[in-house]
């Protein structure tokens, strides 16, 4: 049903996953024009990680 039921923060993931997530977030925010505070939400599920 596409509803988030659990949030673990800070997340405990391997360094490789953390680096990939950081790279994705930086590219996403870097592609936006403007200034301010941006939030990027990423979801790690049993089927993708």
Residue pairs with C-beta under 8 A, 6 or more apart in sequence:
4 43
11 18
11 44
13 21
13 44
13 49
17 44
17 49
21 42
24 40
24 42
25 40
25 42
28 40
29 38
29 40
32 38
